């Protein structure tokens, strides 16, 4: 995957400041997360903020942009599944964020409040800090892009 980041370049002109592979990819259980950018706030920076240690939530007042791949549940056989107290465990969870998500490929089922909705390519979710879970009951990986905005 290629990541292009623009910003102030030499001489104060606009330019491409980063171009290449994203530096941080985290894998746990059925999830593979590629961190594209993390912002402490609305100010631009020339630093590669995606190189910091991975956290589920962005910093207080900040945001993060990531790609999440979720393997089918059937593909989880033989994979090490994190324990519930493991910080990488993502079963039903709540974050102090507003999340904007779009399914790029595959299918995923969002479970929330005893209800379920299956989403496919082009479907979007605005997740507003409620307990939820993601399940891939299909046969193909699901790829989603998401922006998480801290509510702290």
N, C-alpha and C positions, 0 to 999 in steps of 0.2 A: 504494500500500500504506500502511496506517495502522499506526503504532507507538504504543502506549500504555505509558508507564513509570510505575510507582508508586514511592512512597518517602516519606520524611519531608517534610511540607509545613510551611507557616507555623505557628508555635505548637507545633511538635513533633508535630502530628497526622499521621496517614497521609493520603495524597492522591495525586492524579495530578500528577506533576511534568513530564511531557512528553507531548504528544499531537499527532501529525502525521506527516508523511512522514519516513522514515529519512534522515539527512543524508548517508550515504556509499554510493554505488553505483559499483562498479568493473566495467569491461568489458574483456575481453581474449579474443581468439579467439572460441571458441564459448561462453565463460562470461560470465555477468552475476551479480555477487555483491552482495547488499544486506546491509550490516552493520547488524544490529539493536542489538547491545550488545557491549561489550568490558569485561571486568572484570580488574583487576589481582590480585584475590583475592576472598575471600568477603564482604568488607565492602560494604554498600550505599553508594552515593554519589548525590548530587543532580546531579553534573556529567554532561553528555552525552558519555559515553565513546566513542560510535560516531563522533565527529567527528575522532578522531586519524587520522594517515596509515594507510592500509590495509596490513596485513601478512597473509601466509598463515596464520601461527600466532599464537595469543594470546600475551601477555607471559608470561614465566616465572612459574609459580604461578597463572596466570590462566585465563580462559576467554573464548570468544566465541560469539555466537549470530548465525546468518546464514541467509539464503535464497540458494540458488544455482540459477540457471536455466542449463540446458545445451541449446543449440540442436542440432538434428539435424546429423549430420556432413554431409549433403547441403546444408545451409544455409550451411556454411562456405565454399562457393565464392565467391570475390570478397572474403572477409574477410581482413584481415591476420592471419596466424598468427604468434605470438611465436616468436622463436628459442629454442633450448633453454637458452642461458645467460641469457635474459631472466627476471627474477624472477617474471614473470607466467605463465611457461610451466608447464603442469600435466600434461603427459603422465604417465608413471609417476613417482610421487614418494612420498616418505616424510616424515612429519612427527613431531615429538616431542610427539604428542598422543594422547589417546583421544577418538574422535569418535563421537557418537550422531547418526545420520542417519535421516530418514524421507522416503520419496518421497511427495510430495503429488499430483503429476499427471505423466502421461507415463510413459515407460519409460527406464531407464538400465541399461547393462551394466557391472558391476564386474568388472575383470580383476585377478587376484591369483595369483601363484605358478603361472602357466601355466594356471589355471582361469578360467572365466567364469561369472557368474550374472546373469541378467536380472531386474531388479526393477521392480515396478509400484506403483501407488498403495496406500499403507498398509504396504508392505514396509519393513523397517528394517535397518540395518547398525550394528554396533558395530565400528569400525575401530581396531585397537590398534597403531598405529605401524608397520605393515608396508608394503612397497612395493606400490602399487596405482595403478589408472587408472580413469577413468570414461569411457564411450563411449555416445553417444546414436546408435544405429543405426536408430532409428525415424523417423517422419515429423513428429512433434509435439515441441515443446520439453518437456523434463523439468524439473520444479520439485522441489527438495529443501530441507528445513529441516535445519540441523545445529547441534549444540553441540560445540565443540572445547575440550577441557580439556588444559592444558599438563602434560606429564610432567617438565618441567625443575624 
